[in-house]
């Protein structure tokens, strides 16, 4: 067994975990180029085809915190390998699907594998030397955004020039490669909570509450926000999650330790994560549409799906470059300052987009600024969380933080979707989002990013007593900055 603090190949560990994150993100964006064709491809109604997206969202939301806790109990490497299996199987099922039901099943299986990222981030605390930890966390954490930025144009190119099934066979091959690298390069370290029990009622309660909440958020626009189904799901989510909270507070070994989560440092970081997730997703909804809208509208840029993806690709590359710089800033001044800088840069990117949205190069520059902010923020949040929780809870705490980001993106998608669908203009018998609608969505993105920055400013300084359990122990400059 490798040493838990100094594995034989730390560079290989970080590269493998970053590739796992990129792979998970590509799984999420894989079907984006196919959305318009899904009903025809699968011989189904558009409402049914939409479940191809929703299934991945729901399953990943439930599995990420559960797999995080299992990582603490049975070992993170083992759970990383477990996560790779449904990624591979789900991709193969999708590649072979000829109707909507197996496609939804395959996409759900891919959602199970999304737990790789928080597990990988938590594992870094166990295996990477302390002086490289912050930059490693930043890179692996930002890999989801990097994969999203690079995955869309790649998927668009494959969908345009080859058969759509090639996308899923390629995904299966990529997931298999990740599994092999995990098996060969990731050291097996002792589980931090080995011997503790798994909280089955807590897992079921959290899963049921999240399904109700995310179904209502993601499908409310289709079903009607005032419909009985939507209102009933919101009400059920409140009741179930309240009961789950009572259970978690009272049980001895919960799936999510709410006492730890309620600490101001952890609570405010998770709250900021929701708004960062919201802020990131605003651009992901607005920019592709703006790039592809007809130039005849006067504000659309008339790009093809492939061209739009290529204009967006530099944003993913910039995130890959900025993430290690964020780790260096965290080492020097602490993760709180890095997260605050991320929020400010994100807001500045939205401000720039309002001035630059008139050209494709302008949109590219704005996205590069926005993704720089996301890269800084995504790298800082796990460092803040892991510096505030016991070693036995790192994977579970990271899983919960990832869930908060996902909740932010879901709420952001719903809110921005309402704005874009209600602020419209008629053209040639079609109803299109107006320029004012796009501008309003960008302003909301800027406001949410600034709110995340304000919340970050309220995060209390790390207590020196917690330094032995921190990841990493803050440098003197960082302590001074955070105090």
Secondary structure, 3 states (H helix, E strand, C coil): CCCCCCCCCHHHHHHHHHHHHHHHHHHHHCCHHHCCCHHHHHCCCHHHHCHHHHHHHHHHHHHHHHHHHHHHHHCHHHHHHHHHHHHHHHHHHHHHCCCHHHHHHHHHHHHHHHHHHHHHHHHHHHHCCHHHHHHHHHHHHHHHHHHHHHHHHHHHHHHHHCCCHHHHHHHHHHHHHHHHHHHHHCCCCCCCCCCCCCCHHHHHHHHHHHHHHHHHHHHHHHHCCCCHHHHHHHHHHHHHHHHHHHHHHHCCCCCCCHHHHCCHHHHHHHHHHHHHHHHHHHHHHHHHHHHHCCHHHCCCCCCCHHHHHHHHHHHHHHHHHHHHHHHHHHHHHCHHHHHHHHHHHHHHHHHHHHHHCCCHHHHHHHHHHHHHHHHHHHHHHHHHHHCCCCHHHHHHHHHHHHHHHHHHHHHHHHHHHHHHHHCEEEECCEEEECHHHHHHHHHHHHHHHHHHHHHHHCCCCCCHHHHHHCCCCCCHHHHHHHC
